[in-house]
């Protein structure tokens, strides 16, 4: 794929979100996307992350406010480093994450 300046600018200016899914086995999966609806459908069909493929259905538990890709990647890494109990606390009480704005697909 050839990336010209117009395409590169579109990628830089795209708004990204961090999301947390609750899997069937009660584990949590954290990821980032610039199209939550499309990504949630992909997870639900087993076409997204290898981790969630065998843990379907998944439910969207939390969704961040829109941010740059760099900020989303940093937040994702911070969340992934937390123990499960702290992730759950983050879901329940944080300014960085909000309640899901999308319907969960199972």
Secondary structure as GFF3:
##gff-version 3
##sequence-region A 1 106
A	DSSP	alpha_helix	5	13	.	.	.	ID=ss1
A	DSSP	beta_strand	17	22	.	.	.	ID=ss2
A	DSSP	beta_strand	28	33	.	.	.	ID=ss3
A	DSSP	alpha_helix	36	45	.	.	.	ID=ss4
A	DSSP	alpha_helix	50	53	.	.	.	ID=ss5
A	DSSP	beta_strand	59	64	.	.	.	ID=ss6
A	DSSP	alpha_helix	69	80	.	.	.	ID=ss7
A	DSSP	alpha_helix	84	92	.	.	.	ID=ss8
A	DSSP	beta_strand	97	98	.	.	.	ID=ss9
###
